[in-house]
Amino acid sequence: MDALAAQHGTAAAASRAPLIAVVGATATGKSDLAIALAERLDGEIINADALQLYRGMDIGTAKVTAQERRGIPHHLLDVLEVTQEASVSTYQREARAAIAAIRGRGRVPILVGGSGLYVRATLDDIDFPPTDPEVRGRLEERAALVGPEALHRELAGTDPDAARTIGPHDTRRIVRALEVGELTGRPFAAFLPRARYVDPSTIQLGLHRERSLLHERIAARVERMIELGLLEEIRGLRELGLEQGLTARRAIGYAQGLAVLEETMRCPEAIEATIAGTRRLVRKQDTWFRRDQRVHWLDAELGTDLVEHALRQIESAVAATSDPRS
């Protein structure tokens, strides 16, 4: 790691430490790799799993335990109650602040998670438009009264590019595009994600596993969650208002567990539904991250060689960004 070492070790160099992101689908082994890299690179970890932001949602999100963290500082874990709604714009601000603070301590920031929008919000040049409950409420009332097609025709007049990409029956997105236009005077497309790193030193490492192996890991993980007491965790969270949390209550595993506790689903059915839901999530995550040509993919089945392969990839990327000819 000569190229990285050359950047490390002084206050000035700290600000130039690479920003490493470990991404990929659920159950590929991202957390283990991130912790190993943090140990080797003197790093700290920033969570980019939207559900791991929630306090008490531990077993069902496969959150790393204090022992599994091996003394590595972890940030943006357990920062929300289950009744609260996660905000990508708030996460963006806090994640970037954590990155700056980690560098200020002379250490390497390592972002890890499978929530694609949260990863991109941290890494890429993305602005989030404001919201206004009164404006949105008024538009939603109009959509209910005259139908989304009428609002879509209105959108076509004020923001034709947005209207071309949003279906005439997609009420939620039509309302949002009109809301953005009214509040900012700018087209909706002005706020779409751009694949341009805010920090040129960013390095994305993606983990992948052969799909059949990943399915086996998912099934084993869900069974293990039940053994560890997922239903008891959900029972405790229900007392804290889980059913009032729009995001938390719908999470895979938690929605099924609530159904078991409410006796509308039997436990074997809930397990199968959780496995099936996780597999669907994996397909979506894989599609999301595969679209990003900047991700350097690693085979999670490399075993003990995985960390060395990751380090070599990081060193190569650091050398390339340090080369004035690149």
N, C-alpha and C positions, 0 to 999 in steps of 0.2 A: 504493500500500500504506500509506495514511495510518493506518488503524486498527491495523495491525500495528506500524507504526513507533512509534505512540504507546505501545505496550506494551514496546518494545524499548529497550535502551541503558543500563539501570541494573541493579544487582544484584537489586533488588526486582522489577523488571519481568521479569527472566530466568525467575523461577519461574512467571510468567504467560504465557510464550511458548506459542503453540498447539502441540499435538502433532498433526503431520500424518502421515497414513497414505496411502500410494499402493498401491492394491490392484488385483486383477484377474487374469485368466487369463495363463498362460504366453504369451510372445511378443507381448504387447500393447505393450511399450515402457515398462514401469514404471521400470526402472533409469535410462533416459535422462531421463525426466521428473523423477525424484527428484534426480538430480545437478544438473539445470538449476535446480530449485527451491532446492536447497542453495546454489548459487552466488548466487542472487538474494536469499535470505533469511538468509544467513550461518548455514547449517545444517550438521548432521552426520547421517549416515545409519546406520540400524540395520537389519540384514538380518532379514527374516521369511520366508525360504525355507529350509525344513527341511534340504534337501540341501546348500545352500551353507554350512551349519555345518561340513561335512566338509572337512578339509584334503586337498588334492590332487584333489578332485572339481571340476575347474575347467571343462574344455571341455564335458563332458556336462551341466553345470548352467547353462551360459552365464553363469558368474560374471564380473563386471566385472573387467577387468585393472587393474593399478596405473595404467597410462597413461589408461585410460578413466575412472578415478575423478577425474581432473583436480585432484588435491590435496585432494579432499573426504574427511575422515575417515570410514571405514566401520567399523562395529562388528558383532560376532557373525558374522564370516566366519572360516572356518578355525580353529574352536575345538574340533573333535572329530577323533579318528582314525577311520578307516573301520571299525575293529573295535568301536567304541563305539556305544551306543544313545542316540539323542536322547531327551530328556525334556522334555515340554511344560512341566511345573511348574518345572524348572530353567531353561528358556528364559524363562519368565515372570519369574522373579526377576532374571535377568541383564539382560533387556531393560528392565525397569522401572528397574533400577539405572543402566543406560546413559542412559536418558531423564533421570534426575535429574542425572547427571554433566554431560550436555550443557547442560542448563539452568544448572547451576552455573557453566559457562564463559560464560554469557550468550548461548548460541546456540540455534537452533531444532532440536528433534529431528524427524527424518523417518523413519518406519518404512516399509519397502518390501518387498513380497513377495507371493507367491500361496498360501502355506500358510495356509489359512483358520483352522484351530484356533490356530496360533501368533499370528496377528493378533489374534484374539478374546481369547486368553489375556493378551495385552499390554494391550489397550484396555478390556476389559470386566470386570465384577465376577464373577470366576470363581474358585472355590476348588477345589483338587485334593485329593481324599481320599488318605490314606496307603495304602501297600501293604505287604504282609507276605508274603515268599516262602513261609514255612511254612504260613500260612493258605491262601494260594492253591493251593499244592501239594496240601494235604489235600483241598480242595474239588475240584480237578481229578481227583484219584484217585477220589473218590466219584462224580464224574460219569462217569468211565470204567467204574466198577464197576456202578452202579445205573442209569445213563443220565441225560441232562440233564432229562428230563421229571420225574423224581423230585425233582431239585433245584429245578426250576421250581415244583412244588407246594409245596415248602418256602418258596420265595421268596414265593409268593402268600399264605402265612400270616404272614410277617414284614414284607413290604413289598408290599402288593397293587398299589399304583400302579406300581411297577417291573415287576411281573409282567405287568401289562396292556400294557405297552409293549415287552416283550422276549418274543420268540417262544420256545416250549417246547423248541426244538432249537438255540437260539443259546447253545451252551455257554459261549463266552468271556464274553458279557455277563451271563449268569446267574451265573457264578462271580464276576465282578467285583462285581455288585450284592450278593451274599451276603458277599463279602469286606468291602466298604464297611460293610455293616450290622453285621458282627461287630466290626470295628475301631473304628467311630465311634458305633454306636448310633443313627445317623441314617439316614433313608431315602435311597436313591440319588438321588432327584429333588432333594434339597437341594444337590447338587453339580453340577447341570446348568447350562450357561451361561445367563447372564441378559444381555439386550441393554440393559445399563446401563453407560455409560462410567464408569470410575474417575476419569478426568480430564474435567470438563465442557468443557474447551477443545479436545477432540479433533475433528479434521476428517478425514473419510475421502474421498479422491478415487479413483474407480474408472475404469480405462481399459477401453474396449471397442473392438473392431474387428468389422466385418462378417465373418461366419463364413467365407465363401469366401476372403477376403483373409487371414484368420488361418491358414487351412489352407495357403495358399501360403507364408506366412512360416515356418510350422512345417517344411514340406518343405525349404525353402531352408536353414533353420537346421540341420536334421539333416545335410544334405549338407555344409554348411560345417564342422560338427563333425568329420566324417570327414576332411575335407581338413586340418583343424588338428591331427589326430593323436589322435582319441578312442581308437582301439584301442591306441595306444602308451601313452596315459594309463592305460587299464584294465590293461594288462600290468604297468605299474609298480605300480599299486594292488594288484594280485593278490599281488605279492611282499610287500606290507605287510599282507596279511591280509584283502583285500576279501571273499573268499568266506566268511569267518567273521563278517562284519558283517550282522546280520539285516536292517537297514534299507538300508544302502548297496548291498549286492549285488543288491537287488530294484529299485533305482531304474531308471526308464525310461532306456534307452540303455546303462546299465551291465550290466543283466541280459542284454540282447541281445549286447553286446560280449563278455561272458564266454562266451556260447554259441558265438560265432565262434571265440574262442581255444581253446575245448574241442572245436571241430570238430563241434558238434552242429547248427550253423546256418551257412548261407552268408551272406556279407556283404550281398548284395542283399536277402535275406530279413530280415536283421537291421535293415536300414535301413527297410524297409516296416513291420516290427513296431514299430520305435521311433516312426515317424510315426503309426501307428495308435494306439499307446499314449498318445502326447502329445495326440492329438485327444480321446481319451476323458478324459484328465486335464483338458483345457480345458473340456469339458462339465461335469465335476464342479465345477471351480473357479467357472465362470460361475453354476451353480445355487447354490452356496454364497453367493457375494457378492451375487447378485441378491435373495436372501432378506432381506438387511439393508437396510431402507428408509432408513437413515441415510447411505448412500453417495451421494455426489454424482458422477454419471457424466459422463465427458468422452469425446468421440470422438477416438480416437488418430490418426485420419486428418486432423486439423486442421493437421498439419505445424508450420510455424514459429509458428502462432497458438496452439498447444496450451499453451505455457507461460503466455502472457498470459491465456488463459481460466482456467487453473488458479489463477493469482495473483488474478484477480478473484473466483473462487469462495472462495478463502481469505480475502480481505479482507472479503467479504460475511459469511462465517461468523464471523470475528473481531468485526466490528461488531455482529452479532446477539448474541453472547455477552457483549459489553461493555455492551450497552444494558440498564440496570436494569429497563426495561419488558418485556424479552423473557423 
